[in-house]
Amino acid sequence: MNAGDTGSLALSLDWASAPVRRVLGRALDGGEISVGEADILATATGRDLHALGLGADEMRRRQAGDVVTFVINRNINFTNVCIKHCTFCAFSRDHREEEGYFLPVLEVVNRAREAQEMGATEVCLQAGLPPKLDGRYYIDLCAAIKRELPEMHLHAFSPEEVLYGSIRSGLPIRDYLLELKKAGLGTLPGTSAEILDQDIRDVIARGRITVKQWVEVITTAHALGIRTTSTIMYGHIETPAHWVRHMDLLRRIQKDTGGFTEFVPLSLIHQEAPMYAKRLVPGVRPGATGTEVVRMHALARLVLGPSFRNIQSSWVKEGPKLSQHLLTVGANDLGGTLINESISTSAGAQHGQLVPPAELRRLIRDAGRVPAQRNTVYALLRVYDDPAADDASPLDRVEDAEARFGSYRRLTAATEFRFTRR
């Protein structure tokens, strides 16, 4: 930390209120922030928020350094047909709706192969929960991809999908995860978490995986050597106190297992979410405000940073510009290129198709950081410390991503992969 940064931080702490100064001072001295102390930071505004951001940036520097990472990956949302009716989800369709689709295994393999040809090291597989799904479908899908693309990392299936596969197959969760791992699964997305508070879940997604079940899937995966990400969805009916308790639960799991690779805050895309668009949930907010987004990422660094090295900002949810700014308040990762992203774009997100590697590097450098390509578990594949040595990725040459790779809109409108009850 240079003298100017030290001065800015000290001045901001002087300007902050006494309670915020006390909590930030404790964090900067290496102490763990308690739930009660985190509650103080979770409502910071004005100069307190500015101090919170600078404190989080200093902790990011200590814990993760000045390298900002990204992964070259592709999302493959292989079906939008789902038996659940979560009020925040604009992606899913009932099996009777004309817009339902289901990609055949061969099509998924071909899309994964195309991603590998474009330089991707990871495919992320997540989808709806179609009725009467064969219990071994997820296992067979992993095996099919790994047979053709043995080097591709499979980051696949939310805890909700793992639970569904376990139920449909009749296998206990542990045995089902072992079968997935044997078939080639690398890591699990820690999605379907939303807010890990059962009262909130019962309002926004009754019948969805419970907090207890989510924790069981995650901790069982960690025990089997399957690492996972972790997420939070905010900007709906939750309060900052729910953020803190969610993070505290993740922190306690991480202390026990060490299995989380990252934490990814995901603000609600409200425009087409049924609970907002159809007024299904009283009091739902129109997503998080900019202040909330900044506060969430800074809080995550200060609460989780000692045990979670990596805090990701999602350009899909926040757009590239705000995601770049979040690198100054605790984040050290910009996620992936994605190539396709259907779940957020179906809800109204404007940034879900593709951000090529060259643009990610530009955003990182403009923030004063050093870009690096990573793999799914954060091993560095290449550090771009010399801009003159950059080379173009095949993705950098794609002029029209939707025309090249397709989109959710085209999938739901076409008849080629129309869902039929199987």
N, C-alpha and C positions, 0 to 999 in steps of 0.2 A: 504494500500500500504506500503510494507516494505521499509527500507532505501535503499536497493539495487535497487529496482524498481524505487524509487524516483530519485536516482542518474542517472539511465539509461535514464529516461525520460528527466530529466533536461539537461543531456549531449547531447541527441539527438536533443532537441530543440535548444541548442547552435550551433550544427553543421548544422541545417537546415537553409535554406535561410530566409531572413528577412520577406518576405510575408507569407511564410508557418508558421514561428514562430508566427507571429501576429495572424493568423487565429486560429491556435491551442491554443494559449494562451487565445483567446476569448472563444473558446469552453470549455476549461478546467476551465475557470472562471464562467461557467454557461450561457454564452450568446448563442443565436441562430445564426447559421451560415447563412449568406445571400446567395442568388444565386451567386452573384459575388465572394464572398469568397469561396464558394464551387467549383467554376470554377478553382480557384487557386489550391486547393487540388486535383482536378480530373485529373491533369496532372503531379502529383508529381513523381519524379524518384530519384534513388540514395539515398542519405542521407535524402532528403525530404520525400521519401516514407517510409524509416525506422522510421522517426519521426511521420509520419502519422499513421503507424501501432501501435506504442507505445501509441500515444494519443488516438486512437480508443480503444485499450485494456484497458486503464485507464477508459474511459467512459463506456465501457462494465462492468468493475468491479463496478463502482458506480451505474449503472442503472439496472444491472441484477445479480450481484454477481458472485460467483464462481461455481454455479450449472449449469451444461450443460444438457439440456433436450433432450429426444427423445420420439417418440410415436410408439407403436406397431400397425401397420396398414397394409392394403392390397390395392393395386391399382387394380381396375377392369376396364379395357378399353374395354367396351362391344361391340364396333364395330369400324372397321377401315374404313368404307365406308363413304365418305364425298363429299358433293356438292362443297366444297371450293377447291381451288388449291393454297394454300399458298406455296410460294417458299422455305420456311424454313422447311417444314414438309415432312419427309420421311415415316411417319406412315400411312397416308391416302391412300385409294385406290378408284378409280372410281367404280360405281356400276356395270360396265360391266367387271371389272377385276376378274380373277379367284382367286386372293388372298384376295378378300373381305370376311369378316366374320361378323356375328351378333349373339351374344350370346342370347339365349332365356332367358326370365325372370327367369324361374326355375333354369337355370344354374347360373345366377348371384346370386340368393338367395343361392344356394348351395355353391358357392365360398365364399360368405360372411359368411355363417355358418362355413365353414372350417376355415376361418380366426379367427372367434370367438373361435373356439376350440383350436386354436394355441395361444390364449391370446390377440388377437387384440381387441382394443376398437374402431377402426375406419375403415370404408371402404371408399375409395376415388373413386368415379365414374366419369369418363370423357371419351369422345369418339368422333368419327367423327359425322358429320351431314348428316345422310342418306336421300336420296330423299323420299318425300312423307311420312315422319315420322308422325305418329298420334300425334296430338298436345298435347295429354294427356299422352304420353308414359312416360316422365320423372316423372310425378306425380304418375302414376300407378306403376312404378318401385320402387319408394320410399315406397309407401304403401305396396307393396308386401314384401319388405325386412323387414320393421318394424313390419308387422304382425307376421313374423316368428322369428325375432330377435329384440325385442323391446328395448333391452339395447344397441344395436349397434349404434354408432354415424355415421350419413350419411354426409360425407363431399363431396358434389356432385355438378357437373354441372358448367362449366365455364360461365362467362357472355355471351360468344358467344352462348352457349347452351341454356341459359335462354332466350336470345333474339330469338333464333330459335323456342323454344317451345312457346313463346309468339305469334310469328307470325303464326305458324302452328295452334295454338288453337284459335286465334282470341281474346285472352285476353290481356288487357294492362299488361305491365311488373309488375306493383304493384299487380294486381290481380293474375297473374301467380305465382309470388313469394309467395303470401299468400296461394295459393293452394299447392305449394310445401312444405311450412312450415306445413300446416295442415296434409299433407301426411307423415311427419316425417323428412323432410330435417333439418339438424342441422346447417351446415355452407356451404359457397360457397368457392371453390378455386378462388383466384384472378388471374387466368391465362388468356390467350388471351389478355394480356396487351402488350407483346413484348415491344416496345418503344412507349410511349404515345405521339407521335408526328405524326400528320396526313400525313405529307409529306413523312416520312419514311415508314409508314404503306402502303401508296399508291404504294410504290416501292416493298416492300417485301411480301405484302399480300393484293393486291387490291381486294376490295369487302368484306373484313373481317370487323368485327364489328369496328365501328369508335371510336375515342377517346371519343366523346360526348356520344355515346351509352354505352360505357364501364362505364363511370362515372355515367350515369343514372342508370344502373343495380346495380352497387356497392352501390351508395348512397341510392337507394331505399331499397336495402336489409338491409343496416345499419338502416334505419329509421324503418324497420319492426322488428328489433331485431335479424336479421340474420347476424352474424359476418362473415368476409371474411379474407382470406389471401391477400397478394399483391406480385406481382412479377415484374421482368424486364428480358428481354432477350437481351443479348448484345454479341458483338464479330462479328458483320456482317458489316453493312455500317454506323452505328451510330457513333457519336463522344462523347467524355466525356461531352461536353456541353449538349447533349441529356440526358445523365444519370442524370445530375443535375436537369434539368427541369422536368424530369420524377419524380424524388424524391420530388421535390418541390410541384408538383401537389398532390402526395400522402400525403405529410405532411399537405397541406391545407385541404384535405378531412378529414384526421385524426383529425385535430383540430375541425372540424365541427361535426364529427359523433362519433369519438372514436371507430369505428367499425372494424378496422384492428387488427388482432391478431399477425401478423408477416410480415416481408419482406424477400423475397427469391430471391436473384440474381441467374439467370439461364444463364450460358454461352452457346452460340450456339454450338451444336454438328454438325459439318459441313460435316463429311465424306460422308454421304449419302443425305444430304439436297440438294434438286434439285437446289436451287439458287447457290450452290457452285459446286456440282458434275456435273451439266449440264450447268454451266456458264450462268444461266438465269438472274443474276443480276450483272451488271458490278461493279467491285471494291469490291466485297464481300470478307471479310477476312476469313481465315480458323479458325474461332473461336477466343476466347479471349486468349491472352498470359497469362502466370503465373503471370506476373507483373500486368496485367489488373485485373485479378481475385482478387489478394490481395488488389489492390487499390479500387476496387468496394466495397468489404466488409467493408474495413476501412472507406471509404467515407459514406457508408450507416449508419454505427454506429454514425458518427459525425453529419450527416445531419438529420437522422431520429430518432436517439436514444432517444432524449428527449420526443418524442411522441410515438415511437415504442419501446417497451421494448425488443422485440425479433427479432434478425437477424439470419437467418438460413443459414447454409452452406450445399450445396447439394452434397452428396457423389455420387449420380447418375451422375451428370454432371462432378464433379471434381475428383472423386475417393476418397476412404477413407483417403488416406495419405494427400492429399492437403486439404481436408475438415477438417481434424484434425488440420492442420497448421492454418486454418482460424479462429480457436478458439483463436488464439493469436493476431488477428487483428480486433476484434470486434464482431465475431459471438458467440452466446450462445446456439445454438440449432443445432442438427445434423439431424433433419427431422425424417423420419420413417423407419421402417424395409422394407416396401413396398411389399415384397413377389413377386409381379409381377409389372413390369414397362415396357410398350411397346413403348411409344412415343419416349423416348430418345434412347432406345436400337435399335429401327428401324433406327435411324439416325446414328448409329455407336458407341454409348456409350458402354463402356465395363463393366459397374458396375450397371446394372439395375435390377438384379434379387432379391437378398436378402443380407442384412447384419443383422445377428441375434443380439438380445439384448446383449449377452455376449461380442460380438466383439465391439459393440458400447460403452459399459461400459469400455472395455479395452482401446479403443482409447481416451476416455474422461479422464480416470485416468492417462494415459501416458502423457497427456497434462497438468497435475497438477490440474485438476478440479474434481468436484464431480458429478457423473452421477445421473440422476433422470428420471424416466418414468413419462410422462405427458399424459393428454388427449388432445383432439383437440384444446381446448381453453386455454391450458396452466395451468390448475389446476394440481398440482403435485399429482401423485398417489403413488409414492414410491421414496424415496431418498436413494440411495445406498452409504451411507457414511462409511459402514464397509464392505470391500471386503470379509471378512470371512463369512459374513451373506448372500452372494449372493446365489440365487438358480437358477437352470436351467429352462429356458423357453422351451416349446415344440419346438420352432423354433431353439433353440441351438442344438437340436438333429437331425436336418435335414441335411443329408450328401450331397444330390444332389437336389438342389432346383428346377432345371428345370424338372427333372424326377418326383418330388413330386407335383409341382404346375403347370407345363406347362410353355410355353414361347410364345413370339410373333412368333418366327420362326415356332413353331409347329402349332399354330393357323392358320397361313396363308397357311401352306402346307396341312393341313387336310381338309377333305370334310365334317366333322361332323356338323360344324356350318357355312357352306358356305352361303354367303348372296344371297338371292333371292329377287327380287323387290316385295315389299308387298303392 
